[in-house]
């Protein structure tokens, strides 16, 4: 490594060392010099249509690569980005937020500068609350150390960090350390871990109908192999939370489906809620992951282990790292018999034959059943992205084949996430065919990022579900605020550039479109799927019924 680099070049070089090959962003006068240095560095700058979309793209990129990065101008850029940063924080996504800033001289002179309110500390104070570390680089001699500390914090905590670089700093040379600092590995209290495992095995060994409920931390901390080992030696059935979906191959013989309280298929929520011991691992216990709190997971039968601690009934064991807990649990379980339980695998959903009918109007149920089969028919590894709304509820029962992955903002639930996420994920995982499912309401939020997908010659398959408005809101409570101006969605891609698009209304039209999509690799495929206004997933119907029941008491 060179002993001196510019601050901006060093930042790009260090990001590349963390497997970040692309930075998403929007130019502005406070960040142009920094962007020049990033362009010269080993990373590629991908400019998006707006800053919020850049944040969503970097978020999805970070989920796939272990870290994502976004670079924006001061004030108007950073404040437009904040919603994406908060979403990444909520869902434990490693995201590096980089902002240009007014020069140090301008800051000292207290000038009323454009893109600001006059308070040049406001942006820092806001971003500080949405990140695990926030730094302002005001001294070139400290720049490398501050950058290294921020990136190490991002990787360690799997959450966003903020780096602010004034215009007169970005292109200045800075001394570089030969050995960048890193956070120490998470330390587990060995005795606490041993006691937690002892109590867990005592409960699990006595259980007649145990079940594993796996969450998102298997994705974030790369612990999938440990989960597979646990399944093999215990024989337990496994369900995942919606945010943890695809943390194992969903064709696995012990996988029963996605558990989201009352939203789940009956067989899934009965298995989980009637279990006499639930081994809950790496889950964020948010309202959506728990079916808007329709989940029934009694404390007395719950073993809850996450990245930092284990809770069994009213007993807390910490610090206990999830990976260490799993290792010790697997080691100690060898003294216990493997369970041979009656398990109905989720993959049995694929055994239902589908015969398309020429004039049969498409329904929500048919479309997602057909999409389930479509995923297994594809030969390329897939990455499925679902937007917020009925789409994310309906996709919970899609079966992710071997090596397929699923991305959905199942905790933060920001509408419009999927199209820019499609951009970020496509660039992060070039070996995968990205399939995005977005409702018409969500698409109207971030539609313009389809143009960036086209610009970079990516070839995802995008399904636009057109059911005339905000369906998930209609199920909860309907009024004129759920109505949208109807767009001719399938014609819009032609405005942006080269993209194959069509609209489908019948089962056979869908078949023709799927056949074309499989072989169209030169540009994006955009399929507008027409459904009736109140035609929604069974999961959403179950949610609506559960909410009405809860509200009536």
TORGU-393991 format. One record per residue (C-alpha): residue number from 1; x negated, y, z; residue in one letter. Coordinates in nm, 4 decimals, decimal comma, always signed. Each point is the difference from the previous one (the first is absolute). Layout:
BEGIN
resi;x;y;z;resn
NUM;X;Y;Z;a .
...
end
This chain:
BEGIN
resi;x;y;z;resn
1;+0,0000;+0,0000;+0,0000;x .
2;-0,1267;+0,3499;-0,0819;x .
3;-0,1094;+0,1983;+0,3044;x .
4;+0,1981;+0,3026;-0,1250;x .
5;+0,3237;+0,0276;-0,1969;x .
6;+0,2656;+0,2635;-0,0257;x .
7;+0,2726;-0,0297;+0,2613;x .
8;+0,2625;-0,0829;-0,2635;x .
9;-0,2154;-0,2601;-0,1738;x .
10;-0,0862;-0,1619;+0,3333;x .
11;+0,3701;-0,0301;+0,0849;x .
12;+0,0685;-0,1755;-0,3321;x .
13;-0,3024;-0,2249;+0,0438;x .
14;+0,1048;-0,1060;+0,3483;x .
15;+0,3589;-0,0623;-0,1099;x .
16;-0,1327;-0,2344;-0,2692;x .
17;-0,1801;-0,1957;+0,2713;x .
18;+0,3416;-0,0562;+0,1618;x .
19;+0,1364;-0,1510;-0,3259;x .
20;+0,1737;+0,3216;-0,1094;x .
21;-0,0413;+0,0338;-0,3766;x .
22;+0,2676;+0,2650;-0,0617;x .
23;+0,1042;+0,3215;+0,1733;x .
24;+0,3462;+0,1403;-0,0715;x .
25;+0,0699;+0,3699;+0,0069;x .
26;+0,1080;+0,3302;-0,1498;x .
27;-0,2441;+0,2849;-0,0784;x .
28;+0,0150;+0,3482;+0,1499;x .
29;-0,2470;+0,2838;+0,0359;x .
30;-0,1135;-0,0961;+0,3525;x .
31;-0,0925;-0,3518;-0,1107;x .
32;-0,1411;+0,0348;-0,3529;x .
33;-0,3662;-0,0010;+0,1028;x .
34;+0,0569;-0,3017;+0,2214;x .
35;+0,1787;-0,1807;-0,2821;x .
36;-0,2975;+0,0722;-0,2315;x .
37;-0,2261;-0,1787;+0,2476;x .
38;+0,2408;-0,2924;+0,0413;x .
39;+0,0178;-0,0406;-0,3781;x .
40;-0,3810;-0,0239;-0,0083;x .
41;+0,0041;-0,2571;+0,2815;x .
42;+0,0694;-0,3751;-0,0380;x .
43;+0,3794;+0,0443;+0,0349;x .
44;+0,2607;+0,0879;-0,2637;x .
45;+0,2316;+0,2962;+0,0561;x .
46;+0,3613;-0,0716;-0,0994;x .
47;+0,2101;+0,3168;-0,0222;x .
48;+0,3716;-0,0451;+0,0649;x .
49;+0,3044;+0,2173;-0,0621;x .
50;+0,0262;+0,1219;+0,3592;x .
51;-0,1647;-0,0483;+0,3366;x .
52;+0,2732;-0,2123;+0,1593;x .
53;-0,0308;-0,2490;-0,2838;x .
54;-0,3785;+0,0015;+0,0388;x .
55;+0,0492;-0,0963;+0,3641;x .
56;+0,2371;-0,2849;-0,0826;x .
57;-0,2409;-0,1277;-0,2671;x .
58;-0,2936;+0,0111;+0,2418;x .
59;+0,2117;-0,1743;+0,2645;x .
60;+0,0730;-0,2963;-0,2281;x .
61;-0,3637;-0,0038;-0,1114;x .
62;-0,1074;-0,0182;+0,3641;x .
63;+0,2328;-0,2928;+0,0681;x .
64;-0,1691;-0,1944;-0,2781;x .
65;-0,3630;+0,1115;+0,0383;x .
66;-0,0271;+0,0563;+0,3759;x .
67;-0,0299;+0,3779;-0,0414;x .
68;+0,1497;+0,2684;-0,2225;x .
69;-0,0903;+0,3654;-0,0537;x .
70;+0,1810;+0,3170;-0,1054;x .
71;-0,1490;+0,3427;-0,0726;x .
72;+0,2034;+0,3229;-0,0120;x .
73;-0,0318;+0,3750;+0,0249;x .
74;+0,0582;+0,2025;+0,3119;x .
75;+0,3442;+0,0941;+0,1337;x .
76;+0,2476;-0,0673;-0,2790;x .
77;-0,1808;-0,3229;-0,0917;x .
78;-0,0466;-0,1441;+0,3465;x .
79;+0,3449;+0,0986;+0,1230;x .
80;+0,1585;-0,1665;-0,3042;x .
81;-0,1952;-0,3143;+0,0868;x .
82;+0,0934;-0,0306;+0,3666;x .
83;+0,3022;-0,2302;-0,0399;x .
84;-0,2190;-0,2651;-0,1634;x .
85;-0,2638;+0,0355;+0,2737;x .
86;+0,2555;-0,0505;+0,2763;x .
87;+0,1340;-0,3085;-0,1788;x .
88;-0,3513;-0,1444;-0,0211;x .
89;-0,0547;+0,0693;+0,3690;x .
90;+0,3264;-0,1713;+0,0956;x .
91;-0,0783;-0,3119;-0,2037;x .
92;-0,3712;-0,0231;+0,0887;x .
93;-0,1402;+0,0768;-0,3442;x .
94;-0,3670;+0,1102;-0,0186;x .
95;+0,0249;+0,3306;-0,1898;x .
96;-0,2686;+0,2684;-0,0325;x .
97;+0,1579;+0,3444;-0,0377;x .
98;-0,2427;+0,2505;-0,1531;x .
99;+0,0745;+0,3699;-0,0337;x .
100;-0,1923;+0,2904;-0,1390;x .
101;+0,0180;+0,3174;+0,2088;x .
102;-0,0826;+0,3727;-0,0116;x .
103;-0,3692;+0,0826;+0,0387;x .
104;-0,1524;+0,0574;+0,3403;x .
105;-0,0445;+0,3684;-0,0823;x .
106;+0,3708;+0,0382;-0,0793;x .
107;+0,0885;-0,1788;+0,3204;x .
108;-0,2171;+0,2348;+0,2049;x .
109;+0,1466;+0,3096;-0,1680;x .
110;+0,3584;-0,0992;+0,0938;x .
111;+0,1273;+0,0922;-0,3488;x .
112;+0,3604;-0,0744;-0,0920;x .
113;-0,0763;-0,2635;-0,2621;x .
114;+0,2334;-0,1567;-0,2556;x .
115;+0,1351;-0,3492;+0,0797;x .
116;-0,0199;+0,0823;+0,3717;x .
117;+0,2191;+0,1515;+0,2688;x .
118;-0,2952;+0,2023;+0,1270;x .
119;-0,0750;-0,2636;+0,2653;x .
120;-0,2972;-0,1953;-0,1398;x .
121;+0,0217;-0,2532;+0,2817;x .
122;+0,3617;-0,0972;-0,0703;x .
123;-0,0781;-0,2689;-0,2563;x .
124;-0,2602;-0,1623;+0,2237;x .
125;+0,2343;+0,0021;+0,3001;x .
126;+0,2783;-0,1664;-0,1985;x .
127;-0,2208;-0,2645;-0,1656;x .
128;-0,1706;-0,0710;+0,3309;x .
129;+0,3321;-0,1283;+0,1340;x .
130;+0,0529;-0,2354;-0,2962;x .
131;-0,3470;-0,1562;-0,0021;x .
132;-0,2300;-0,1880;+0,2363;x .
133;-0,2892;+0,2391;-0,0694;x .
134;-0,0130;+0,3479;-0,1532;x .
135;-0,3222;+0,1847;-0,0828;x .
136;-0,0838;+0,3388;-0,1536;x .
137;-0,3454;+0,0060;-0,1563;x .
138;-0,1568;+0,3369;+0,0770;x .
139;-0,3679;-0,0998;+0,0153;x .
140;-0,1754;-0,1823;-0,2846;x .
141;-0,2405;-0,1555;+0,2502;x .
142;+0,2912;-0,1724;+0,1734;x .
143;+0,2000;-0,0827;-0,3146;x .
144;-0,1244;-0,3542;-0,0603;x .
145;+0,0490;-0,0983;+0,3628;x .
146;+0,3528;+0,1441;+0,0105;x .
147;+0,0959;-0,1756;-0,3243;x .
148;-0,1395;-0,3312;+0,1234;x .
149;+0,1802;+0,0243;+0,3316;x .
150;+0,3316;+0,0788;-0,1691;x .
151;-0,0274;-0,2873;-0,2491;x .
152;-0,1011;-0,2411;+0,2761;x .
153;+0,3036;+0,1084;+0,2049;x .
154;+0,2270;-0,0521;-0,3013;x .
155;-0,1308;-0,3530;-0,0536;x .
156;+0,0055;-0,0854;+0,3698;x .
157;+0,3470;+0,1220;+0,0917;x .
158;+0,1626;-0,0627;-0,3410;x .
159;+0,1542;+0,3442;+0,0087;x .
160;-0,0513;+0,3338;-0,1795;x .
161;-0,2848;+0,2420;+0,0684;x .
162;-0,0361;+0,3633;-0,1115;x .
163;-0,3122;+0,1665;-0,1470;x .
164;+0,0073;+0,3754;-0,0749;x .
165;-0,2805;+0,1474;-0,2128;x .
166;-0,0324;+0,3768;-0,0635;x .
167;-0,0749;+0,1154;-0,3547;x .
168;-0,3519;+0,1181;+0,0873;x .
169;-0,0915;-0,3360;+0,1553;x .
170;+0,1137;-0,2543;-0,2625;x .
171;-0,2907;+0,0504;-0,2432;x .
172;-0,2730;+0,0610;+0,2572;x .
173;-0,2685;-0,2664;+0,0568;x .
174;+0,0164;-0,1840;+0,3305;x .
175;-0,2471;-0,2287;+0,1773;x .
176;+0,1085;-0,3626;-0,0158;x .
177;-0,0464;-0,2660;+0,2648;x .
178;-0,1488;-0,3296;-0,1178;x .
179;+0,2288;-0,1955;+0,2332;x .
180;+0,3504;+0,1521;+0,0212;x .
181;+0,1686;-0,0553;+0,3381;x .
182;+0,2892;-0,2402;+0,0407;x .
183;+0,2549;-0,0706;+0,2704;x .
184;-0,0726;-0,2994;+0,2176;x .
185;+0,2081;-0,3099;-0,0626;x .
186;+0,3168;-0,0288;+0,2047;x .
187;-0,0921;-0,1579;+0,3320;x .
188;+0,2290;-0,2544;+0,1635;x .
189;+0,0062;-0,0681;+0,3713;x .
190;-0,0856;-0,3705;-0,0097;x .
191;+0,1693;-0,0819;+0,3304;x .
192;+0,3169;+0,1889;-0,0935;x .
193;+0,0102;-0,1809;-0,3349;x .
194;-0,0441;-0,3406;+0,1656;x .
195;+0,2813;+0,0678;+0,2455;x .
196;+0,2286;+0,1248;-0,2776;x .
197;-0,0624;-0,3125;-0,2069;x .
198;+0,0528;-0,2248;+0,3016;x .
199;+0,3402;+0,1548;+0,0720;x .
200;+0,0947;-0,0025;-0,3694;x .
201;-0,0841;-0,3685;-0,0429;x .
202;+0,1958;-0,0887;+0,3131;x .
203;+0,3122;+0,1578;-0,1526;x .
204;-0,0549;-0,1280;-0,3536;x .
205;-0,0730;-0,3584;+0,1111;x .
206;+0,3311;-0,0194;+0,1861;x .
207;+0,1999;+0,1563;-0,2820;x .
208;+0,2328;-0,2208;-0,2033;x .
209;+0,0612;+0,2534;-0,2773;x .
210;-0,2902;+0,2481;-0,0192;x .
211;-0,0517;+0,2404;-0,2880;x .
212;-0,2749;+0,2397;-0,1125;x .
213;+0,0913;+0,3559;-0,1002;x .
214;-0,2907;+0,1612;-0,1876;x .
215;-0,0486;+0,3707;-0,0666;x .
216;-0,2000;+0,2546;-0,1930;x .
217;-0,3219;-0,0194;+0,2007;x .
218;-0,0920;-0,3200;-0,1823;x .
219;-0,0223;+0,2185;-0,3120;x .
220;-0,1783;+0,2902;+0,1660;x .
221;-0,2641;-0,2002;+0,1874;x .
222;-0,0523;-0,2799;-0,2567;x .
223;+0,1156;-0,2774;+0,2323;x .
224;+0,2028;-0,2086;-0,2469;x .
225;-0,2389;-0,2974;+0,0184;x .
226;+0,0421;-0,0203;+0,3771;x .
227;+0,3772;-0,0044;-0,0425;x .
228;-0,0196;-0,2881;-0,2480;x .
229;-0,2166;-0,1978;+0,2434;x .
230;+0,2527;+0,0572;+0,2791;x .
231;+0,2821;-0,1239;-0,2229;x .
232;-0,1931;-0,3102;-0,0941;x .
233;-0,0774;-0,1107;+0,3550;x .
234;+0,3342;+0,0894;+0,1604;x .
235;+0,2560;-0,0926;-0,2663;x .
236;+0,2157;+0,2974;+0,1032;x .
237;+0,2353;+0,1675;-0,2466;x .
238;-0,0931;+0,3569;-0,0850;x .
239;+0,1942;+0,3099;-0,0935;x .
240;-0,1483;+0,3422;-0,0723;x .
241;+0,1190;+0,3492;+0,0708;x .
242;+0,0819;+0,2131;-0,3038;x .
243;-0,3192;+0,2028;+0,0446;x .
244;-0,1981;-0,3219;+0,0340;x .
245;+0,1538;-0,1601;-0,3083;x .
246;-0,2465;-0,2062;-0,2090;x .
247;-0,2597;-0,0356;+0,2772;x .
248;+0,0143;-0,3669;-0,1014;x .
249;+0,1057;-0,1587;-0,3276;x .
250;+0,3776;-0,0217;+0,0250;x .
251;+0,0068;-0,3324;-0,1795;x .
252;-0,1647;-0,1489;+0,3126;x .
253;+0,2006;-0,2952;+0,1295;x .
254;+0,0342;+0,1547;+0,3480;x .
255;+0,1100;+0,3464;-0,1167;x .
256;+0,3729;+0,0496;+0,0616;x .
257;+0,0438;+0,3609;-0,1153;x .
258;-0,0105;+0,3621;+0,1108;x .
259;+0,1574;+0,0801;+0,3359;x .
260;+0,1636;+0,3422;+0,0241;x .
261;+0,2693;-0,0572;+0,2620;x .
262;+0,3525;+0,0040;-0,1404;x .
263;-0,1313;+0,0824;-0,3482;x .
264;-0,1599;-0,3438;-0,0295;x .
265;+0,1451;-0,3050;-0,1648;x .
266;+0,2045;-0,2007;+0,2503;x .
267;-0,2449;-0,2917;+0,0066;x .
268;-0,2883;+0,2351;+0,0825;x .
269;+0,1572;+0,2036;+0,2775;x .
270;+0,1525;-0,3118;+0,1588;x .
271;-0,3382;-0,1765;+0,0059;x .
272;-0,1727;+0,2992;+0,1572;x .
273;+0,2756;+0,1021;+0,2412;x .
274;+0,0716;-0,3561;+0,1184;x .
275;-0,3689;-0,0801;+0,0493;x .
276;-0,0902;-0,0691;+0,3627;x .
277;-0,3425;+0,1616;-0,0506;x .
278;-0,0935;+0,2678;-0,2556;x .
279;-0,3715;+0,0498;-0,0659;x .
280;+0,0032;+0,3549;-0,1377;x .
281;-0,3361;+0,0908;-0,1526;x .
282;-0,1226;+0,3309;-0,1409;x .
283;+0,3431;+0,1585;-0,0383;x .
284;+0,1039;+0,3647;+0,0245;x .
285;+0,3253;-0,0193;+0,1947;x .
286;+0,1739;+0,2845;-0,1826;x .
287;+0,3739;+0,0400;-0,0528;x .
288;-0,0074;-0,1094;-0,3664;x .
289;-0,2266;-0,2971;+0,0698;x .
290;+0,2538;-0,0994;+0,2634;x .
291;+0,2993;+0,0457;-0,2293;x .
292;+0,0842;+0,3448;+0,1374;x .
293;-0,0136;-0,1603;+0,3428;x .
294;+0,2410;-0,2789;-0,0887;x .
295;-0,2811;-0,2488;+0,0736;x .
296;+0,0475;-0,2203;+0,3040;x .
297;-0,3411;-0,0817;+0,1476;x .
298;+0,0424;-0,0495;+0,3734;x .
299;-0,3054;+0,0950;+0,2034;x .
300;-0,0033;-0,3220;+0,2024;x .
301;-0,0683;-0,2100;-0,3120;x .
302;-0,2361;+0,2393;-0,1774;x .
303;-0,3789;-0,0162;-0,0295;x .
304;-0,1010;+0,3274;-0,1620;x .
305;-0,3613;+0,0396;-0,1151;x .
306;-0,1332;+0,2876;-0,2082;x .
307;-0,3308;+0,1636;-0,0861;x .
308;-0,0649;+0,1236;+0,3540;x .
309;+0,1910;-0,2025;+0,2575;x .
310;+0,2151;-0,3032;+0,0793;x .
311;+0,3302;+0,0273;+0,1852;x .
312;+0,1725;-0,3136;+0,1334;x .
313;+0,3249;+0,0648;+0,1822;x .
314;-0,1076;+0,2771;+0,2422;x .
315;-0,3716;-0,0833;-0,0045;x .
316;-0,2484;+0,2180;-0,1926;x .
317;-0,3458;-0,1169;-0,1061;x .
318;-0,2365;+0,2623;-0,1404;x .
319;-0,2236;+0,0730;-0,1717;x .
320;+0,0619;-0,3131;-0,2061;x .
321;-0,0661;+0,0232;-0,3747;x .
322;+0,2518;-0,1932;-0,2118;x .
323;-0,2690;-0,1909;-0,1896;x .
324;-0,1631;-0,1166;+0,3243;x .
325;+0,3368;-0,1033;+0,1434;x .
326;+0,0704;-0,2092;-0,3107;x .
327;-0,3438;-0,1641;+0,0091;x .
328;+0,0387;-0,0972;+0,3654;x .
329;+0,3589;-0,1139;-0,0510;x .
330;-0,1011;-0,2273;-0,2888;x .
331;-0,2937;-0,1407;+0,1945;x .
332;+0,2082;-0,0779;+0,3081;x .
333;+0,2979;-0,1334;-0,1969;x .
334;-0,1961;-0,3052;-0,1139;x .
335;+0,0938;-0,1528;+0,3338;x .
336;+0,3702;+0,0404;-0,0840;x .
337;+0,2032;-0,2098;-0,2443;x .
338;+0,0930;+0,1359;-0,3420;x .
339;+0,3718;+0,0711;-0,0255;x .
340;+0,2010;-0,1767;-0,2682;x .
341;+0,3030;+0,2228;-0,0324;x .
342;+0,2798;+0,0094;-0,2548;x .
343;-0,0904;+0,2983;-0,2154;x .
344;+0,1968;+0,1345;-0,2936;x .
345;-0,2673;+0,1795;-0,2037;x .
346;+0,0878;+0,3285;-0,1633;x .
347;-0,1273;-0,1403;-0,3294;x .
348;+0,3161;-0,2133;-0,0137;x .
349;+0,1700;+0,3168;-0,1283;x .
350;-0,1830;-0,0608;-0,3273;x .
351;+0,1745;-0,3328;-0,0551;x .
352;+0,3257;+0,1704;-0,0942;x .
353;+0,0283;-0,0095;-0,3809;x .
354;+0,0932;+0,3125;-0,1926;x .
355;+0,1641;-0,0059;-0,3401;x .
356;+0,0387;+0,3446;-0,1589;x .
357;+0,3313;+0,0755;-0,1670;x .
358;+0,0129;+0,2184;-0,3088;x .
359;+0,2705;+0,2435;+0,1046;x .
360;-0,0232;-0,0427;+0,3763;x .
361;-0,0484;+0,3364;+0,1664;x .
362;-0,3071;+0,0246;+0,2210;x .
363;+0,0493;-0,0091;+0,3755;x .
364;-0,2390;+0,0782;+0,2819;x .
365;+0,0031;-0,3623;+0,1144;x .
366;-0,0775;-0,1374;-0,3457;x .
367;-0,2754;+0,2526;-0,0688;x .
368;-0,1997;-0,0823;+0,3147;x .
369;+0,0505;-0,3739;-0,0421;x .
370;-0,1298;+0,0302;-0,3549;x .
371;-0,2897;+0,2151;+0,1181;x .
372;-0,0901;-0,2709;+0,2523;x .
373;-0,0337;-0,2531;-0,2818;x .
374;-0,1800;+0,2547;-0,2169;x .
375;-0,2753;+0,0383;+0,2601;x .
376;-0,0684;-0,3741;-0,0010;x .
377;+0,0005;-0,0117;-0,3808;x .
378;-0,2706;+0,2644;-0,0372;x .
379;-0,3544;-0,1284;-0,0362;x .
380;-0,1797;+0,3147;+0,1218;x .
381;-0,0392;+0,0695;+0,3730;x .
382;+0,2648;+0,2518;+0,0992;x .
383;+0,0423;+0,2946;+0,2286;x .
384;+0,3617;+0,0944;+0,0742;x .
385;+0,0751;+0,3541;+0,1189;x .
386;+0,3429;+0,0909;+0,1292;x .
387;+0,1346;+0,3460;+0,0675;x .
388;+0,2112;+0,1025;+0,2963;x .
389;+0,3734;-0,0647;-0,0305;x .
390;+0,1917;-0,3073;-0,1017;x .
391;-0,3077;-0,1083;-0,1991;x .
392;-0,2084;-0,0701;+0,3108;x .
393;+0,2900;-0,1836;+0,1643;x .
394;+0,0647;-0,2119;-0,3104;x .
395;-0,3668;-0,0884;-0,0503;x .
396;-0,0325;-0,1510;+0,3473;x .
397;+0,1233;-0,3295;-0,1469;x .
398;-0,2323;+0,0021;-0,3002;x .
399;-0,2459;-0,2873;+0,0299;x .
400;-0,3571;+0,1213;-0,0452;x .
401;-0,1919;-0,2769;-0,1819;x .
402;-0,3554;-0,1030;+0,0844;x .
403;-0,2355;+0,3020;-0,0186;x .
404;+0,2907;+0,2434;-0,0476;x .
405;+0,0291;+0,2990;+0,2331;x .
406;+0,2796;+0,2320;+0,1034;x .
407;-0,0129;+0,3710;+0,0840;x .
408;+0,2890;+0,1921;+0,1477;x .
409;+0,0189;+0,2887;+0,2463;x .
410;+0,2127;-0,2049;+0,2361;x .
411;-0,0654;+0,2104;+0,3104;x .
412;-0,0292;+0,3622;-0,1176;x .
413;+0,2484;-0,0508;-0,2867;x .
414;-0,0818;+0,3057;-0,2108;x .
415;+0,2160;+0,0039;-0,3105;x .
416;-0,1957;+0,0391;-0,3257;x .
417;-0,3072;-0,1931;+0,1172;x .
418;-0,0046;-0,2714;-0,2661;x .
419;-0,0876;+0,1761;-0,3287;x .
420;-0,3158;+0,1769;+0,1246;x .
421;-0,0797;-0,3125;+0,2049;x .
422;+0,0208;-0,1917;-0,3273;x .
423;-0,2743;+0,2278;-0,1364;x .
424;-0,2259;-0,0499;+0,3010;x .
425;+0,0519;-0,3755;+0,0233;x .
426;-0,0563;-0,0509;-0,3744;x .
427;-0,3390;+0,1717;+0,0213;x .
428;-0,0920;-0,1787;+0,3241;x .
429;+0,0858;-0,3501;-0,1237;x .
430;-0,0667;-0,0178;-0,3728;x .
431;+0,0268;-0,3797;+0,0059;x .
432;+0,3680;+0,0151;+0,0991;x .
433;+0,3180;+0,0769;-0,1906;x .
434;+0,1801;+0,2624;+0,2046;x .
435;+0,3787;-0,0248;+0,0138;x .
436;+0,1827;+0,2990;+0,1467;x .
437;+0,3666;+0,0083;+0,0981;x .
438;+0,1485;+0,3450;+0,0490;x .
439;+0,3527;+0,1347;+0,0388;x .
440;+0,1257;+0,2928;-0,2039;x .
441;-0,0023;+0,2320;+0,3016;x .
442;-0,3567;-0,0876;+0,0961;x .
443;-0,1150;+0,0324;-0,3611;x .
444;+0,1312;+0,3559;-0,0237;x .
445;-0,2343;+0,0927;+0,2864;x .
446;-0,3286;-0,0935;-0,1689;x .
447;+0,0838;-0,0881;-0,3614;x .
448;-0,2753;+0,2192;-0,1459;x .
449;-0,2762;-0,2335;+0,1234;x .
450;+0,1018;-0,2434;-0,2713;x .
451;-0,1886;+0,2376;-0,2312;x .
452;-0,3262;-0,0611;+0,1910;x .
453;+0,0570;-0,3755;-0,0219;x .
454;+0,0358;+0,0391;-0,3775;x .
455;-0,3026;+0,2302;-0,0184;x .
456;-0,2235;-0,2652;+0,1558;x .
457;+0,1317;-0,2735;-0,2312;x .
458;+0,1285;-0,2143;+0,2849;x .
459;+0,2619;-0,2667;-0,0679;x .
460;+0,2300;-0,0525;+0,2979;x .
461;+0,3582;-0,1190;-0,0365;x .
462;+0,2421;+0,2507;+0,1522;x .
463;+0,3611;-0,0951;+0,0712;x .
464;+0,2213;+0,3070;+0,0450;x .
465;+0,3166;-0,1052;+0,1836;x .
466;+0,2701;+0,2396;-0,1176;x .
467;+0,3041;-0,0289;+0,2239;x .
468;+0,0958;+0,3650;-0,0130;x .
469;-0,1290;+0,1536;+0,3200;x .
470;-0,1306;-0,0678;+0,3496;x .
471;+0,1471;-0,3458;+0,0552;x .
472;-0,1546;-0,0671;+0,3405;x .
473;+0,1552;+0,3225;+0,1283;x .
474;+0,3370;-0,0847;-0,1585;x .
475;+0,0114;-0,3241;+0,1980;x .
476;-0,0628;+0,1908;+0,3240;x .
477;+0,2207;+0,3004;-0,0786;x .
478;+0,1074;+0,1258;-0,3408;x .
479;+0,0616;+0,3563;-0,1124;x .
480;-0,0926;+0,2359;-0,2829;x .
481;-0,3571;+0,0292;+0,1328;x .
482;-0,0661;-0,3520;-0,1331;x .
483;+0,0752;+0,0980;-0,3600;x .
484;-0,2723;+0,0682;-0,2573;x .
485;-0,0122;+0,1607;-0,3412;x .
486;-0,0147;-0,3071;-0,2265;x .
487;-0,3187;-0,0116;-0,2067;x .
488;-0,0609;-0,2018;-0,3141;x .
489;-0,2781;-0,1725;+0,1870;x .
490;-0,1168;-0,2378;-0,2726;x .
491;-0,0556;+0,2953;-0,2363;x .
492;-0,2098;+0,1996;+0,2444;x .
493;-0,3253;-0,2009;-0,0427;x .
494;-0,0149;+0,1061;-0,3650;x .
495;-0,0328;+0,3606;+0,1170;x .
496;-0,3126;-0,0915;+0,1964;x .
497;-0,1737;-0,2062;-0,2688;x .
498;-0,0552;-0,3577;-0,1111;x .
499;+0,2278;-0,2323;+0,1959;x .
500;+0,2319;-0,2820;-0,1019;x .
501;+0,3419;+0,0551;+0,1546;x .
502;+0,3540;-0,1285;-0,0276;x .
503;+0,3297;-0,0226;+0,1881;x .
504;+0,1828;-0,3210;+0,0920;x .
505;+0,3601;-0,0578;+0,0992;x .
506;+0,0502;-0,3746;-0,0520;x .
507;-0,1793;-0,3168;+0,1014;x .
508;-0,1239;-0,0771;-0,3505;x .
509;-0,1240;+0,3558;-0,0516;x .
510;-0,2023;-0,0465;+0,3171;x .
511;-0,1479;-0,3239;-0,1399;x .
512;-0,1117;+0,1773;-0,3157;x .
513;-0,1582;+0,2800;+0,2022;x .
514;-0,1847;-0,2408;+0,2311;x .
515;-0,1406;-0,1890;-0,2970;x .
516;-0,1280;+0,3252;-0,1500;x .
517;-0,1409;+0,1165;+0,3355;x .
518;-0,2090;-0,3142;+0,0451;x .
519;-0,1941;+0,0591;-0,3199;x .
520;-0,0117;+0,3806;-0,0111;x .
521;-0,3415;+0,0936;+0,1391;x .
522;-0,0928;+0,3145;-0,1924;x .
523;+0,2089;+0,2429;+0,2071;x .
524;+0,2576;+0,0004;+0,2807;x .
525;+0,3280;-0,1874;-0,0333;x .
526;+0,3031;+0,1899;+0,1289;x .
527;+0,3326;-0,1837;+0,0324;x .
528;+0,3115;+0,1890;+0,1086;x .
529;+0,2375;-0,2457;+0,1704;x .
530;+0,3632;+0,1153;+0,0109;x .
531;+0,2017;-0,1116;+0,3029;x .
532;+0,3340;+0,1105;+0,1399;x .
533;-0,0047;+0,2775;+0,2599;x .
534;+0,0825;-0,2182;+0,3031;x .
535;-0,1745;-0,3142;-0,1231;x .
536;-0,2749;-0,0436;+0,2583;x .
537;-0,2009;-0,2779;+0,1641;x .
538;+0,1481;-0,2405;+0,2520;x .
539;-0,2553;+0,1248;+0,2535;x .
540;+0,1305;+0,3548;-0,0311;x .
541;+0,3568;-0,1218;+0,0377;x .
542;-0,1027;-0,1864;+0,3147;x .
543;-0,1679;+0,3159;+0,1294;x .
544;+0,3103;+0,2086;-0,0660;x .
545;+0,2186;-0,2498;+0,1843;x .
546;-0,2424;-0,0163;+0,2926;x .
547;-0,0200;+0,3785;+0,0303;x .
548;+0,3770;+0,0344;-0,0076;x .
549;+0,0271;-0,2654;+0,2699;x .
550;-0,2622;+0,1743;+0,2149;x .
551;+0,1657;+0,3390;-0,0442;x .
552;+0,3423;-0,1340;+0,0962;x .
553;-0,1184;-0,1050;+0,3454;x .
end
